[in-house]
Every structure is written in structure tokens, then in C-alpha cells.
Amino acid sequence: MVTTARWSFDATAEAPGNARQAIREFAASAGATAWALDSIALCVTEAMTNGVVHAYRNDDRPAPIEMEAEHDGDSLWVRVRDHGHGLVPRLDSPGLGLGLPLISQMSASSEVVSPQHGGTEVTMRFELHEQEGAA
């Protein structure tokens, strides 16, 4: 049986923490190991932070960042989506640019796309029963 949940967060400084808490609760209810929970929370935090910092950088008001998750008992898929500027190089970036490589390393698989309607979408898959060192 597949279980799905959806959330929407304003792209503010609180969004990554709120998303991290929401996805930890969802993944824990699916039986995720402690190691998997930490990986999932870290990757969601990075994806949300990218949305907060980059997606709506020239907008006056925070716009939404959507998160959707589903699990089948073995795997968890998480999609983080904004409707902002898309994947555009940013020379004045306040970060080191390590978020997406970290997501790639910590998840079982990941994909970053710029949907035709705009914005950025990060899709990540995690093994719920992952143990330390298994990634």
C-alpha cells in the first residue's frame, strides 16, 4: 500500500526546519531506520534551503515551496518543488554549492529538473530500512 502526504511552506527561513520535522514524522511512521531518518531529514533540509535562497530571490513576498512524499513500506520518494527562477547560475550565491551533491550522495537516487512551467523540482528516493554505511 502506498501512502502519500503533501505540504506547502512559504519560502522563509523557517521552511527548511518545518519541512525537516514534517518529513521525519512521515518517514518515522513508515518505519524508517534512524540512519534513513537522518539522511532523509538532511536531504530535505538542503532541497528546501535551496528553494528559500534561490527560487524567489527577487520577489517581494515569500512564495510557496511544495513538498510531496510517498512510501510503499520499503522506499520513500520525496519531491520538493518551487515555481521560482529555475536552475540559473548565481555568482552572488551565499552558499558553497554543496546541497545538490550532498543530496545525490545521501539518497538512493535523485533528480533535479526545471519543469516546463518553470521553477525547480528535486526528486529523491530513500531506502527506509537503510543501515549506517549502506549508501
Secondary structure, 3 states (H helix, E strand, C coil): CCEEEEEEEECCCCHHHHHHHHHHHHHHHCCCCHHHHHHHHHHHHHHHHHHHHHHCCCCCCCCEEEEEEEECCCEEEEEEEECCCCCCCCCCCCCCCCHHHHHHHHCCEEEEECCCCCCEEEEEEEECCCCCCCC
